[in-house]
Amino acid sequence: MDISIHNSSEKVSVSDDSFAAEFNETLVHQLVVSFMSASRSGTKAQKTRSDVSGGGAKPFRQKGTGRARAGTIRSPLWRSGGVTFAARPRDFSKKLNKKMYRAGMRSIVSELIRQDRLIVVDEMKLAEPKTKLMISRMNDLGVTSGLVLTDGLDSSVYLAARNIPQLMVMDVAIVDPLSLVRHEKVVVDQAALKRLEERLS
């Protein structure tokens, strides 16, 4: 298939398998959930009665005091004691096969094209790392909020965009499904588009 380059009569040819795939909502949902789950640190931790220091001696004798029996001052019933069902570090990641991941990414990119949310430009370069220049460039493209994909992270483009709310610049080699789904528009230059095609094939 051919994709038109913005403000140009030229077109760039890409693979139908990668950019004209059917939208699989179930697979895309799995992909986004898997990515978000893997992003969780899972480092929450609390101490059980065995983790809290102290409490080795029985606080008072078993019988004759009129109080409930107690074996340790670190019981969860006591102040400064352990936690009954203490949280432990855990891994939230969900397994997703490589084939499923690529198929899901193809589905997302293809849907972006069908919805006219993917804008292809000839080249994404700026003379200087100035926010004003980046805003002007985005206005020319009709983009108020979106994702800019480049082949390798260009420092001028990145520095010019980092002060603009709701505009994100990312290397196409590390683009993730959540970034593609959550942004209204995705701007990609020709070099990045070819790199994306290699990733999806």
Stockholm file with secondary structure:
# STOCKHOLM 1.0

chainA/1-201         MDISIHNSSEKVSVSDDSFAAEFNETLVHQLVVSFMSASRSGTKAQKTRSDVSGGGAKPFRQKGTGRARAGTIRSPLWRSGGVTFAARPRDFSKKLNKKMYRAGMRSIVSELIRQDRLIVVDEMKLAEPKTKLMISRMNDLGVTSGLVLTDGLDSSVYLAARNIPQLMVMDVAIVDPLSLVRHEKVVVDQAALKRLEERLS
#=GR chainA/1-201 SS CEEEBTTSSCEEECCHHHHSCCCCHHHHHHHHHHHHHHTCCCCCCCCCTTTSSCCCSCSSCSSSSSSCCCSCTTSTTSTTCCCTTCCCCCCCCCCCCHHHHHHHHHHHHHHHHHTTCEEEESCCCCSSCCHHHHHHHHHHHTCSSEEEEESSCCHHHHHHHTTSTTEEEEEGGGCCHHHHHHCSEEEEEHHHHHHHHHHHC
#=GC SS_cons         CEEEBTTSSCEEECCHHHHSCCCCHHHHHHHHHHHHHHTCCCCCCCCCTTTSSCCCSCSSCSSSSSSCCCSCTTSTTSTTCCCTTCCCCCCCCCCCCHHHHHHHHHHHHHHHHHTTCEEEESCCCCSSCCHHHHHHHHHHHTCSSEEEEESSCCHHHHHHHTTSTTEEEEEGGGCCHHHHHHCSEEEEEHHHHHHHHHHHC
//
